[in-house]
Amino acid sequence: MNHIILTQRTPAEIAENISRTCRLRRKEHGFSQAELGQRAGVSLGTLKRFETKHEISLKSLIKLAIALDCEDDFDSLFAKKHYRSILEIIDEQNT
């Protein structure tokens, strides 16, 4: 039986949050959009679209993260393991 989680964010909300955070990191570094785009090897148009429409390719997002010294943040993506039963937890502890 599938349950809808009412607190779950939409893909659009997640994308907006990521672009907002990236913009904040850019400003913390004191970079203009053009400067960050140049440092990352991403076109100014791509960066502007990301900051306004929250659309970007994964490769360009990674380039921006590297230029902002945030690439390690990707290490936690999908890192959280979900267990289906208590037995899975017990089995993992016993190995």
N, C-alpha and C positions, 0 to 999 in steps of 0.2 A: 504494500500500500504506500503510495507516494503522498507525502505531506508537503504542503507549500510553506516555506519558512517566510513569515511576513517581514522579518528584519533583514532578509537577504537583499543586497544592493543589486541594481541592474548593471549590465555591462557599460551602459552610458555613464552611470554614476561613478563606476570604478575608473573608467577612462578619464573622466573629468577630474577626479581626485589625483590621478597620476600626473596629468598635465599641469594641474595647479601646483603640485609639489615640485615638479621639475622647474616650473617658472620661479618658485621661491628659491630653489637651490641656485638657479642662474643669477638671480638678483643678489643672493648672499655672496656669490663670487664676484659680483660687480660687472658681469658680462652683459653687453647688449645682445639682442637676438642675433644680430649679424656676427658679432664676435664669437658667440657660442656655436653658431652654425659653422663658422670657419674652423674653429678648433675641433669640432666633431666631424667635419667632413659631410655636413648635412646642409642642404640648400636653405636659404632664408625662408623661402616659400613653405618648405616642409615644416620648419620650426614655427612659423606663424600659424599654419594650419593646425599644428598640434596644440598650440597654446589657445587658439580660439575655438576650433571645432573638435579638438581632442582626438584627432585622427593621425596615426603614424604607423609606419611599418615596424615590426619587431627589430629589424636590423638597425634602423635609424634610431629607435629608442635606446638600443644598447650603445650605439655610438655616443648619444647624448649623455648617457650614464657614465661612460668612460671619461668623457671630457669634463664631467662634473665630479669625478672621483667617487661615484656611487655604484660602480659596477658590482661590488660585493653584495649589494641589496638584492640582486637576482638570485643569490644562493639560497635565500629563504623561500623563494617561489616554489610552491608545491612540496615543501619540506615537511609539512605537518602530516603525519600519518594518521589515518582514520581506521579505527578498529571496528570490526563487525560484531565481536563478542568478547566476553571476558576471557574466554579460552585462548583467543589470539594473543592477548596481553600476557597471560601466564606462559604460553608456549614461547613467546619471545624472551621472557625473563629467564627461562630455563635453558636457552641456547647460548 
